Amino acid sequence: MIAIIGILLCIHISTVHGACVSDSDCGVFMQCVGGACVLNNQGCPICQPGQVCVPPNCVAAPPIATTVAPTTAGPTTTPAPSCPAGFSTFNNNCYMVSFPGQFTFNQASDFCAQMNSRVVWFDQSNVGTFGSELLFVNGLALSRGVRTYWIGVNKQFGQWVYANGSPAIFTNWRPSQPDGCCGGNVTCVLVNYVNTLGQWDDAGCGDLWSNPQGFVCKRPL
């Protein structure tokens, strides 16, 4: 009975404290000596620290296996959109002013289309955004030496609409405009025909006037 208790006690010690009953209770390159797991140096000279016995020689101990946590790639960043060369940015749109010259509305429309844009129209969300864009476009045109310029407002079936198809809810007509004068096909709009206040005059789309007339193109950012 005493012997059985002793065996059970030894097994318990082996489990908890790394003690042993036989070599099978110990790890690789270890042996059970006096109830404890020790380096197995049988068949080898005394091995130095960092070595194990592989009879008949001491060899370097194998490296301890380690687990490397997987790395997580950081989020990719998408470059912010920007306007093409020659365009200026304002409120998520791009604007290009022609050089000073004599252009009809149709020529302006064709040129803007080649630049993947349209003759400028104005935001109709509210009067504030309309006014701020109107001031920006007029200032941009004047800064490029273009005083009088076409905008993308056309009369269709008696109603003024923008180049993007939306009705011209907010307008900036010069007093007494639109008056249906002059020229043929008076369904287009020139800005600053009389002054530099950004005011509108209706005009013939295919006519050239005494003022040099340019245009402004617009496209989304």
N, C-alpha and C positions, 0 to 999 in steps of 0.2 A: 504493500500500500504506500509506503514511504517512497519507493522508487518511482511509482506512477506519478505521485505528486511532484517529484523532482523533475520528471520529464515535462509535465505540463507547465511547470514554472519556467523551465528553459525555453520552451516554445513561446511563452508569453514574453519573455525577455527579448527573444529574437525578433519578435514582431514589433515591439515598442522601442527597443533601444539599439537595434542593429546587431544583437547577439545572435548566435547560431547554434544549431545542433549538428549540421553537416555542411559540406562545401556547397551543396545545392541551395542553401539559404543565403549564400553570399553572391556578390556580383561577379562580373568577368574579371579575371586576373586576381581574384580574391580566394582565400581558403579559410576554413573554420579551424581555428587553433584555440583550444581552451575555452570554447564557448563564445569566441569573438571572431569577427571577420577581419582578417589582416591580409596585406599584400602577399601573394603567393610567390615566394622567391625560391622555391625548390627547383634545383637543377640549374640555378644561376648564381653568379657572385652577388654580393650585396648591391642592389640596384640603387641608383641615385634618385633624388627627388625628381619627379617628372618622368620616371621610367617605370616599366613593368617587366616582369619576367616572362619571356617566351623562350623556354629552354632550347638551347643552353645559354642564351644571351639575354641581356637587358636591352630593351628597345624603348623608344619614345612612347609615352602613353598616348593613346588616341585622343583627338580633341573631343571636348564635351559638345554634344549636339545642342544647338540653340535654335530657337524659333524666331524668325524675323517677321515682324508685323508687316502686312502688306501696306505699301504706300498708296495714298490716294492723290491722284493728280488734282491740282488746283483748278478752279473754274476758268474756262477759256473766256477771253474778252473779245468782243466784236468791236472793231473800230467804229467810231461814231460816223454816221453818214455826213457827207460834205458836198457842197455844190461843185459842179464842174468848173474848170478854169474859165475865167471871164465873167462868172456869175457872182453876185453878192447875195448874202444870206440875210433873211429877215423873217422871224416867226415861222420857221420850218418851211420856208419857200426860198427859191432861188430866182434872182432877177438879173437880166442882162439889158444894158442900154446900147442902142445902136450908135454909130458915130454920126455926127451931124451930117445931114444930107437931104436929098429930096426923094422921099419914098411915098408910094401910094399905100393904102391899107393892104391891098392884096399882096404887094411885095413884102410888106412887114409880116403878114400872116405866113407867107411861104418861107421866109427866112426863119421865123420862130419855129416852124414845124421841122425844119432841118436840124434845129438844135433841141429836138424833143421837148418843145415847149409851145406855148401859145402867146398871142399878144395879151399883155397883162390884163387880168380881171381882178376884182377886189373882193375881200372877205365880206360876207353878208351876215355873219353871226350876230353882230350888234353894231350900233352906230360907233361905239368906241373903237373896235377893231378895224372897222371900215375907215374911220378917220385917221388912225395911226398908220395904216398901210398907205393911204392916199398921200400923207405927208412924206412918208419914207420914199415912195416911188418918185414923187415930184422933186424932192431934194436930190435923189440919186441922179435923175435925168439932168437937172440943172448943173450938178457937179461935173458931169461929163460933157458939158457944153451943148446939151440938147434942150432947147427951150420949148419948142412946140413938138408934140409927139402923139402918135396914135395910141389909143388904148383899145382893149378887146370888148367894146360895147357896140352892139349892132341892133338895128330896128328890124324886128321880124313880126309880120302880121300886126303891125301897129303897137308892138310892145318892145321896150328896150331890154335886151338880154345880154349876158356876158358870154365870152368865148367858151366857157365851160358849160354853157347851157342854162345856168341859173338866172332867174329874173333879176334885173337891176333894182333891188328894193331901195337901196340907198344910192343917191346920185349927188353930183356936185356941179350942176349946170350953172353956167354964168347967167346973170339976170337977162331975161328975154329969150333964153335958150331952153329947149331946142325950137328953132324957128323955121326949119325946112328949107333954109337957104344956105348955101347956094350950090350950083353944080348939079350933075346928074347922080341919081342913086344916092340921095342924101340919107344914108342909113348907118353912117359910121361916126366916130367921135374923135375930135382933136382936143388936146389939152394945151392950155396957155396960148391960144391963138391971139388973144388981146393982151393978156398980162401974164404974170408968173405966179399966180396964186393957186395953180392947180385946178382951175375951173374949166368946165367942158363946153365945147361948141359942137353941134352936129355939122357934118360935112360930107361931101361926096366922096365915096370910098376910092374912086379912081382918079381923083383930081389932085393936082399939085398947086399949092397956094404960094403966095408971095413969101411967106415965112419958110425957111428951111424946116422940114418936118422929119423927125426921126420916129423911133418907136421903142417900146420896152417889152421884152419877153419875160414870161414867168413859167416856172415849173415847180412841182413839189420837191422838197428836199429828198 
